[in-house]
Amino acid sequence: MQPTSRFEATMPTQLHALISDLRWRTQLLDADIRDEERKAGISDPTNLAYPLLALNLRARRDNLQVSIAILENRLSSQPTEWPRAA
């Protein structure tokens, strides 16, 4: 079947690209978190001396992971066959 629009035809590809980019960014954030923890010598986020930057990076990473899960869910719910234009 033919896609009803060019956007619908490229949306799965765009979602895959976005998910890939967000995963890459989470990897960068993980590396930054490890670097901050190494500098401070503290890897326990419950420690009061844990670096504030690392806490903020963790929050950003966690938000990206939620976004990735939402996008993956949306991608998996995409129809395998596209409806025909009327």
Biopython code that builds the backbone (N, CA, C, O; Angstrom):
import numpy as np
from Bio.PDB.StructureBuilder import StructureBuilder

atoms = [
    (1, "MET", "N", (0.834, -1.195, 0.000)),
    (1, "MET", "CA", (0.000, 0.000, 0.000)),
    (1, "MET", "C", (0.870, 1.247, 0.000)),
    (1, "MET", "O", (1.979, 1.240, 0.535)),
    (2, "GLN", "N", (0.381, 2.278, -0.580)),
    (2, "GLN", "CA", (1.090, 3.539, -0.644)),
    (2, "GLN", "C", (0.805, 4.368, 0.609)),
    (2, "GLN", "O", (-0.330, 4.403, 1.085)),
    (3, "PRO", "N", (1.817, 5.024, 1.136)),
    (3, "PRO", "CA", (1.570, 5.940, 2.265)),
    (3, "PRO", "C", (0.639, 7.059, 1.838)),
    (3, "PRO", "O", (0.625, 7.457, 0.673)),
    (4, "THR", "N", (-0.152, 7.573, 2.803)),
    (4, "THR", "CA", (-1.072, 8.651, 2.474)),
    (4, "THR", "C", (-0.353, 9.981, 2.341)),
    (4, "THR", "O", (-0.849, 10.896, 1.683)),
    (5, "SER", "N", (0.797, 10.091, 2.952)),
    (5, "SER", "CA", (1.570, 11.318, 2.803)),
    (5, "SER", "C", (3.048, 10.993, 2.940)),
    (5, "SER", "O", (3.431, 9.945, 3.461)),
    (6, "ARG", "N", (3.847, 11.898, 2.469)),
    (6, "ARG", "CA", (5.288, 11.706, 2.565)),
    (6, "ARG", "C", (5.742, 11.709, 4.026)),
    (6, "ARG", "O", (6.665, 10.986, 4.401)),
    (7, "PHE", "N", (5.086, 12.530, 4.838)),
    (7, "PHE", "CA", (5.428, 12.591, 6.258)),
    (7, "PHE", "C", (5.207, 11.240, 6.918)),
    (7, "PHE", "O", (6.067, 10.770, 7.664)),
    (8, "GLU", "N", (4.060, 10.603, 6.653)),
    (8, "GLU", "CA", (3.764, 9.305, 7.243)),
    (8, "GLU", "C", (4.765, 8.256, 6.794)),
    (8, "GLU", "O", (5.077, 7.332, 7.546)),
    (9, "ALA", "N", (5.268, 8.389, 5.583)),
    (9, "ALA", "CA", (6.233, 7.420, 5.074)),
    (9, "ALA", "C", (7.580, 7.565, 5.762)),
    (9, "ALA", "O", (8.289, 6.577, 5.953)),
    (10, "THR", "N", (7.934, 8.772, 6.131)),
    (10, "THR", "CA", (9.251, 8.998, 6.742)),
    (10, "THR", "C", (9.206, 9.045, 8.258)),
    (10, "THR", "O", (10.257, 9.071, 8.899)),
    (11, "MET", "N", (8.022, 9.056, 8.845)),
    (11, "MET", "CA", (7.936, 9.180, 10.299)),
    (11, "MET", "C", (8.667, 8.052, 11.033)),
    (11, "MET", "O", (9.407, 8.350, 11.971)),
    (12, "PRO", "N", (8.506, 6.783, 10.668)),
    (12, "PRO", "CA", (9.268, 5.743, 11.372)),
    (12, "PRO", "C", (10.781, 5.952, 11.262)),
    (12, "PRO", "O", (11.511, 5.729, 12.228)),
    (13, "THR", "N", (11.241, 6.369, 10.114)),
    (13, "THR", "CA", (12.667, 6.630, 9.929)),
    (13, "THR", "C", (13.115, 7.787, 10.815)),
    (13, "THR", "O", (14.180, 7.730, 11.430)),
    (14, "GLN", "N", (12.305, 8.827, 10.878)),
    (14, "GLN", "CA", (12.639, 9.969, 11.718)),
    (14, "GLN", "C", (12.644, 9.586, 13.199)),
    (14, "GLN", "O", (13.496, 10.043, 13.960)),
    (15, "LEU", "N", (11.694, 8.747, 13.599)),
    (15, "LEU", "CA", (11.656, 8.312, 14.994)),
    (15, "LEU", "C", (12.878, 7.466, 15.335)),
    (15, "LEU", "O", (13.454, 7.610, 16.413)),
    (16, "HIS", "N", (13.274, 6.585, 14.422)),
    (16, "HIS", "CA", (14.482, 5.780, 14.652)),
    (16, "HIS", "C", (15.706, 6.686, 14.804)),
    (16, "HIS", "O", (16.541, 6.471, 15.683)),
    (17, "ALA", "N", (15.805, 7.688, 13.950)),
    (17, "ALA", "CA", (16.943, 8.610, 14.010)),
    (17, "ALA", "C", (16.927, 9.399, 15.325)),
    (17, "ALA", "O", (17.973, 9.591, 15.944)),
    (18, "LEU", "N", (15.767, 9.846, 15.741)),
    (18, "LEU", "CA", (15.648, 10.605, 16.985)),
    (18, "LEU", "C", (16.005, 9.728, 18.190)),
    (18, "LEU", "O", (16.732, 10.161, 19.084)),
    (19, "ILE", "N", (15.496, 8.510, 18.209)),
    (19, "ILE", "CA", (15.804, 7.582, 19.299)),
    (19, "ILE", "C", (17.306, 7.323, 19.362)),
    (19, "ILE", "O", (17.899, 7.322, 20.441)),
    (20, "SER", "N", (17.908, 7.106, 18.212)),
    (20, "SER", "CA", (19.350, 6.866, 18.151)),
    (20, "SER", "C", (20.123, 8.063, 18.695)),
    (20, "SER", "O", (21.074, 7.900, 19.460)),
    (21, "ASP", "N", (19.714, 9.258, 18.300)),
    (21, "ASP", "CA", (20.379, 10.468, 18.777)),
    (21, "ASP", "C", (20.221, 10.631, 20.284)),
    (21, "ASP", "O", (21.176, 11.001, 20.967)),
    (22, "LEU", "N", (19.043, 10.363, 20.804)),
    (22, "LEU", "CA", (18.815, 10.495, 22.245)),
    (22, "LEU", "C", (19.615, 9.461, 23.033)),
    (22, "LEU", "O", (20.107, 9.752, 24.123)),
    (23, "ARG", "N", (19.743, 8.262, 22.486)),
    (23, "ARG", "CA", (20.573, 7.244, 23.154)),
    (23, "ARG", "C", (22.032, 7.693, 23.204)),
    (23, "ARG", "O", (22.711, 7.527, 24.218)),
    (24, "TRP", "N", (22.497, 8.257, 22.106)),
    (24, "TRP", "CA", (23.874, 8.765, 22.060)),
    (24, "TRP", "C", (24.073, 9.855, 23.112)),
    (24, "TRP", "O", (25.099, 9.894, 23.792)),
    (25, "ARG", "N", (23.088, 10.733, 23.238)),
    (25, "ARG", "CA", (23.178, 11.808, 24.222)),
    (25, "ARG", "C", (23.174, 11.267, 25.656)),
    (25, "ARG", "O", (23.858, 11.806, 26.526)),
    (26, "THR", "N", (22.403, 10.201, 25.901)),
    (26, "THR", "CA", (22.417, 9.610, 27.243)),
    (26, "THR", "C", (23.784, 8.999, 27.543)),
    (26, "THR", "O", (24.243, 9.031, 28.685)),
    (27, "GLN", "N", (24.428, 8.448, 26.528)),
    (27, "GLN", "CA", (25.777, 7.910, 26.727)),
    (27, "GLN", "C", (26.759, 9.037, 27.072)),
    (27, "GLN", "O", (27.631, 8.869, 27.924)),
    (28, "LEU", "N", (26.609, 10.165, 26.415)),
    (28, "LEU", "CA", (27.456, 11.317, 26.734)),
    (28, "LEU", "C", (27.207, 11.787, 28.165)),
    (28, "LEU", "O", (28.147, 12.098, 28.897)),
    (29, "LEU", "N", (25.947, 11.837, 28.554)),
    (29, "LEU", "CA", (25.617, 12.248, 29.915)),
    (29, "LEU", "C", (26.172, 11.258, 30.934)),
    (29, "LEU", "O", (26.671, 11.662, 31.984)),
    (30, "ASP", "N", (26.088, 9.962, 30.628)),
    (30, "ASP", "CA", (26.666, 8.953, 31.531)),
    (30, "ASP", "C", (28.159, 9.190, 31.725)),
    (30, "ASP", "O", (28.671, 9.101, 32.841)),
    (31, "ALA", "N", (28.852, 9.493, 30.629)),
    (31, "ALA", "CA", (30.292, 9.752, 30.722)),
    (31, "ALA", "C", (30.562, 11.005, 31.559)),
    (31, "ALA", "O", (31.493, 11.025, 32.364)),
    (32, "ASP", "N", (29.758, 12.039, 31.371)),
    (32, "ASP", "CA", (29.917, 13.266, 32.160)),
    (32, "ASP", "C", (29.639, 13.019, 33.641)),
    (32, "ASP", "O", (30.326, 13.563, 34.506)),
    (33, "ILE", "N", (28.634, 12.201, 33.928)),
    (33, "ILE", "CA", (28.312, 11.868, 35.320)),
    (33, "ILE", "C", (29.486, 11.140, 35.961)),
    (33, "ILE", "O", (29.902, 11.478, 37.070)),
    (34, "ARG", "N", (30.022, 10.137, 35.261)),
    (34, "ARG", "CA", (31.173, 9.397, 35.794)),
    (34, "ARG", "C", (32.362, 10.320, 36.026)),
    (34, "ARG", "O", (33.081, 10.181, 37.016)),
    (35, "ASP", "N", (32.565, 11.262, 35.108)),
    (35, "ASP", "CA", (33.675, 12.202, 35.254)),
    (35, "ASP", "C", (33.499, 13.075, 36.496)),
    (35, "ASP", "O", (34.449, 13.277, 37.254)),
    (36, "GLU", "N", (32.305, 13.586, 36.702)),
    (36, "GLU", "CA", (32.035, 14.411, 37.888)),
    (36, "GLU", "C", (32.186, 13.598, 39.166)),
    (36, "GLU", "O", (32.734, 14.085, 40.155)),
    (37, "GLU", "N", (31.701, 12.362, 39.146)),
    (37, "GLU", "CA", (31.838, 11.509, 40.324)),
    (37, "GLU", "C", (33.314, 11.210, 40.615)),
    (37, "GLU", "O", (33.738, 11.183, 41.771)),
    (38, "ARG", "N", (34.077, 10.989, 39.561)),
    (38, "ARG", "CA", (35.507, 10.717, 39.726)),
    (38, "ARG", "C", (36.212, 11.932, 40.324)),
    (38, "ARG", "O", (37.035, 11.797, 41.230)),
    (39, "LYS", "N", (35.888, 13.117, 39.813)),
    (39, "LYS", "CA", (36.506, 14.343, 40.330)),
    (39, "LYS", "C", (36.194, 14.541, 41.813)),
    (39, "LYS", "O", (37.062, 14.937, 42.591)),
    (40, "ALA", "N", (34.959, 14.263, 42.190)),
    (40, "ALA", "CA", (34.541, 14.470, 43.574)),
    (40, "ALA", "C", (34.926, 13.298, 44.468)),
    (40, "ALA", "O", (34.994, 13.441, 45.689)),
    (41, "GLY", "N", (35.173, 12.154, 43.870)),
    (41, "GLY", "CA", (35.479, 10.967, 44.651)),
    (41, "GLY", "C", (34.254, 10.400, 45.353)),
    (41, "GLY", "O", (34.370, 9.653, 46.324)),
    (42, "ILE", "N", (33.065, 10.769, 44.845)),
    (42, "ILE", "CA", (31.807, 10.318, 45.447)),
    (42, "ILE", "C", (30.894, 9.828, 44.329)),
    (42, "ILE", "O", (30.609, 10.555, 43.377)),
    (43, "SER", "N", (30.439, 8.582, 44.461)),
    (43, "SER", "CA", (29.556, 8.045, 43.431)),
    (43, "SER", "C", (28.161, 7.731, 43.958)),
    (43, "SER", "O", (27.328, 7.182, 43.236)),
    (44, "ASP", "N", (27.909, 8.076, 45.203)),
    (44, "ASP", "CA", (26.603, 7.827, 45.820)),
    (44, "ASP", "C", (25.763, 9.100, 45.772)),
    (44, "ASP", "O", (26.066, 10.069, 46.469)),
    (45, "PRO", "N", (24.705, 9.106, 44.949)),
    (45, "PRO", "CA", (23.895, 10.321, 44.834)),
    (45, "PRO", "C", (23.164, 10.710, 46.115)),
    (45, "PRO", "O", (22.686, 11.839, 46.232)),
    (46, "THR", "N", (23.071, 9.800, 47.068)),
    (46, "THR", "CA", (22.418, 10.144, 48.340)),
    (46, "THR", "C", (23.360, 10.850, 49.309)),
    (46, "THR", "O", (22.925, 11.385, 50.329)),
    (47, "ASN", "N", (24.649, 10.849, 48.986)),
    (47, "ASN", "CA", (25.645, 11.526, 49.815)),
    (47, "ASN", "C", (25.442, 13.043, 49.680)),
    (47, "ASN", "O", (25.294, 13.550, 48.568)),
    (48, "LEU", "N", (25.434, 13.756, 50.792)),
    (48, "LEU", "CA", (25.207, 15.207, 50.755)),
    (48, "LEU", "C", (26.295, 15.956, 49.994)),
    (48, "LEU", "O", (26.060, 17.058, 49.498)),
    (49, "ALA", "N", (27.485, 15.364, 49.901)),
    (49, "ALA", "CA", (28.584, 16.014, 49.186)),
    (49, "ALA", "C", (28.617, 15.642, 47.704)),
    (49, "ALA", "O", (29.523, 16.055, 46.980)),
    (50, "TYR", "N", (27.636, 14.867, 47.256)),
    (50, "TYR", "CA", (27.586, 14.474, 45.842)),
    (50, "TYR", "C", (27.479, 15.735, 44.981)),
    (50, "TYR", "O", (26.717, 16.644, 45.309)),
    (51, "PRO", "N", (28.234, 15.794, 43.890)),
    (51, "PRO", "CA", (28.247, 17.011, 43.072)),
    (51, "PRO", "C", (26.860, 17.374, 42.500)),
    (51, "PRO", "O", (26.152, 16.526, 41.957)),
    (52, "LEU", "N", (26.507, 18.633, 42.638)),
    (52, "LEU", "CA", (25.230, 19.123, 42.126)),
    (52, "LEU", "C", (25.146, 18.954, 40.605)),
    (52, "LEU", "O", (24.085, 18.623, 40.075)),
    (53, "LEU", "N", (26.256, 19.178, 39.910)),
    (53, "LEU", "CA", (26.258, 19.003, 38.458)),
    (53, "LEU", "C", (25.914, 17.559, 38.087)),
    (53, "LEU", "O", (25.154, 17.327, 37.147)),
    (54, "ALA", "N", (26.463, 16.598, 38.814)),
    (54, "ALA", "CA", (26.168, 15.194, 38.537)),
    (54, "ALA", "C", (24.688, 14.892, 38.786)),
    (54, "ALA", "O", (24.075, 14.128, 38.040)),
    (55, "LEU", "N", (24.116, 15.487, 39.830)),
    (55, "LEU", "CA", (22.683, 15.301, 40.082)),
    (55, "LEU", "C", (21.846, 15.850, 38.934)),
    (55, "LEU", "O", (20.883, 15.217, 38.500)),
    (56, "ASN", "N", (22.216, 17.027, 38.448)),
    (56, "ASN", "CA", (21.486, 17.626, 37.327)),
    (56, "ASN", "C", (21.648, 16.800, 36.052)),
    (56, "ASN", "O", (20.697, 16.635, 35.288)),
    (57, "LEU", "N", (22.847, 16.287, 35.829)),
    (57, "LEU", "CA", (23.081, 15.446, 34.655)),
    (57, "LEU", "C", (22.272, 14.157, 34.753)),
    (57, "LEU", "O", (21.735, 13.682, 33.753)),
    (58, "ARG", "N", (22.184, 13.593, 35.951)),
    (58, "ARG", "CA", (21.381, 12.388, 36.150)),
    (58, "ARG", "C", (19.911, 12.656, 35.834)),
    (58, "ARG", "O", (19.252, 11.840, 35.190)),
    (59, "ALA", "N", (19.407, 13.789, 36.285)),
    (59, "ALA", "CA", (18.010, 14.141, 36.030)),
    (59, "ALA", "C", (17.768, 14.305, 34.527)),
    (59, "ALA", "O", (16.758, 13.839, 33.999)),
    (60, "ARG", "N", (18.687, 14.958, 33.857)),
    (60, "ARG", "CA", (18.567, 15.139, 32.406)),
    (60, "ARG", "C", (18.590, 13.788, 31.695)),
    (60, "ARG", "O", (17.785, 13.531, 30.800)),
    (61, "ARG", "N", (19.531, 12.924, 32.108)),
    (61, "ARG", "CA", (19.632, 11.588, 31.505)),
    (61, "ARG", "C", (18.353, 10.798, 31.736)),
    (61, "ARG", "O", (17.849, 10.147, 30.822)),
    (62, "ASP", "N", (17.829, 10.854, 32.948)),
    (62, "ASP", "CA", (16.597, 10.122, 33.260)),
    (62, "ASP", "C", (15.429, 10.627, 32.413)),
    (62, "ASP", "O", (14.617, 9.832, 31.940)),
    (63, "ASN", "N", (15.343, 11.926, 32.224)),
    (63, "ASN", "CA", (14.288, 12.493, 31.379)),
    (63, "ASN", "C", (14.430, 12.018, 29.930)),
    (63, "ASN", "O", (13.435, 11.704, 29.277)),
    (64, "LEU", "N", (15.661, 11.968, 29.436)),
    (64, "LEU", "CA", (15.875, 11.476, 28.077)),
    (64, "LEU", "C", (15.487, 10.007, 27.955)),
    (64, "LEU", "O", (14.931, 9.594, 26.937)),
    (65, "GLN", "N", (15.775, 9.223, 28.979)),
    (65, "GLN", "CA", (15.410, 7.808, 28.947)),
    (65, "GLN", "C", (13.898, 7.620, 28.923)),
    (65, "GLN", "O", (13.395, 6.708, 28.268)),
    (66, "VAL", "N", (13.178, 8.474, 29.630)),
    (66, "VAL", "CA", (11.709, 8.432, 29.580)),
    (66, "VAL", "C", (11.237, 8.802, 28.172)),
    (66, "VAL", "O", (10.335, 8.166, 27.627)),
    (67, "SER", "N", (11.846, 9.825, 27.596)),
    (67, "SER", "CA", (11.478, 10.235, 26.234)),
    (67, "SER", "C", (11.742, 9.115, 25.238)),
    (67, "SER", "O", (10.936, 8.883, 24.337)),
    (68, "ILE", "N", (12.859, 8.422, 25.392)),
    (68, "ILE", "CA", (13.189, 7.306, 24.509)),
    (68, "ILE", "C", (12.122, 6.214, 24.629)),
    (68, "ILE", "O", (11.670, 5.674, 23.620)),
    (69, "ALA", "N", (11.726, 5.894, 25.844)),
    (69, "ALA", "CA", (10.710, 4.859, 26.053)),
    (69, "ALA", "C", (9.387, 5.253, 25.402)),
    (69, "ALA", "O", (8.718, 4.415, 24.799)),
    (70, "ILE", "N", (9.013, 6.511, 25.520)),
    (70, "ILE", "CA", (7.772, 6.985, 24.907)),
    (70, "ILE", "C", (7.859, 6.888, 23.387)),
    (70, "ILE", "O", (6.917, 6.434, 22.738)),
    (71, "LEU", "N", (8.987, 7.312, 22.819)),
    (71, "LEU", "CA", (9.145, 7.245, 21.372)),
    (71, "LEU", "C", (9.169, 5.806, 20.869)),
    (71, "LEU", "O", (8.603, 5.507, 19.817)),
    (72, "GLU", "N", (9.822, 4.912, 21.612)),
    (72, "GLU", "CA", (9.851, 3.502, 21.215)),
    (72, "GLU", "C", (8.450, 2.898, 21.261)),
    (72, "GLU", "O", (8.080, 2.091, 20.409)),
    (73, "ASN", "N", (7.683, 3.301, 22.265)),
    (73, "ASN", "CA", (6.305, 2.833, 22.358)),
    (73, "ASN", "C", (5.489, 3.339, 21.169)),
    (73, "ASN", "O", (4.698, 2.599, 20.584)),
    (74, "ARG", "N", (5.690, 4.588, 20.829)),
    (74, "ARG", "CA", (4.973, 5.162, 19.686)),
    (74, "ARG", "C", (5.373, 4.463, 18.390)),
    (74, "ARG", "O", (4.536, 4.199, 17.527)),
    (75, "LEU", "N", (6.660, 4.171, 18.271)),
    (75, "LEU", "CA", (7.160, 3.496, 17.075)),
    (75, "LEU", "C", (6.584, 2.088, 16.963)),
    (75, "LEU", "O", (6.231, 1.640, 15.872)),
    (76, "SER", "N", (6.491, 1.393, 18.098)),
    (76, "SER", "CA", (5.966, 0.026, 18.056)),
    (76, "SER", "C", (4.466, 0.001, 17.801)),
    (76, "SER", "O", (3.932, -1.017, 17.361)),
    (77, "SER", "N", (3.781, 1.104, 18.070)),
    (77, "SER", "CA", (2.342, 1.152, 17.834)),
    (77, "SER", "C", (2.001, 1.666, 16.433)),
    (77, "SER", "O", (0.826, 1.790, 16.086)),
    (78, "GLN", "N", (3.022, 1.964, 15.633)),
    (78, "GLN", "CA", (2.793, 2.397, 14.253)),
    (78, "GLN", "C", (2.186, 1.247, 13.465)),
    (78, "GLN", "O", (2.595, 0.099, 13.639)),
    (79, "PRO", "N", (1.228, 1.532, 12.611)),
    (79, "PRO", "CA", (0.658, 0.457, 11.786)),
    (79, "PRO", "C", (1.716, -0.086, 10.824)),
    (79, "PRO", "O", (2.552, 0.662, 10.315)),
    (80, "THR", "N", (1.667, -1.389, 10.587)),
    (80, "THR", "CA", (2.621, -1.984, 9.647)),
    (80, "THR", "C", (2.217, -1.701, 8.212)),
    (80, "THR", "O", (3.063, -1.666, 7.319)),
    (81, "GLU", "N", (0.928, -1.500, 7.992)),
    (81, "GLU", "CA", (0.452, -1.125, 6.670)),
    (81, "GLU", "C", (-0.217, 0.238, 6.784)),
    (81, "GLU", "O", (-0.959, 0.503, 7.729)),
    (82, "TRP", "N", (0.049, 1.071, 5.836)),
    (82, "TRP", "CA", (-0.490, 2.419, 5.854)),
    (82, "TRP", "C", (-1.848, 2.445, 5.181)),
    (82, "TRP", "O", (-2.052, 1.745, 4.189)),
    (83, "PRO", "N", (-2.768, 3.224, 5.688)),
    (83, "PRO", "CA", (-4.101, 3.315, 5.047)),
    (83, "PRO", "C", (-3.986, 4.009, 3.692)),
    (83, "PRO", "O", (-3.119, 4.856, 3.477)),
    (84, "ARG", "N", (-4.863, 3.636, 2.805)),
    (84, "ARG", "CA", (-4.880, 4.257, 1.473)),
    (84, "ARG", "C", (-5.620, 5.589, 1.540)),
    (84, "ARG", "O", (-6.553, 5.778, 2.320)),
    (85, "ALA", "N", (-5.165, 6.496, 0.693)),
    (85, "ALA", "CA", (-5.836, 7.792, 0.602)),
    (85, "ALA", "C", (-7.202, 7.599, -0.025)),
    (85, "ALA", "O", (-7.372, 6.791, -0.939)),
    (86, "ALA", "N", (-8.164, 8.341, 0.469)),
    (86, "ALA", "CA", (-9.534, 8.204, -0.038)),
    (86, "ALA", "C", (-9.700, 8.945, -1.332)),
    (86, "ALA", "O", (-10.787, 8.944, -1.910)),
]
sb = StructureBuilder()
sb.init_structure("model")
sb.init_model(0)
sb.init_chain("A")
sb.init_seg("    ")
for serial, (resi, resn, name, xyz) in enumerate(atoms, 1):
    if name == "N":
        sb.init_residue(resn, " ", resi, " ")
    sb.init_atom(name, np.array(xyz, "f"), 0.0, 1.0, " ", f" {name:<3s}", serial, name[0])
structure = sb.get_structure()
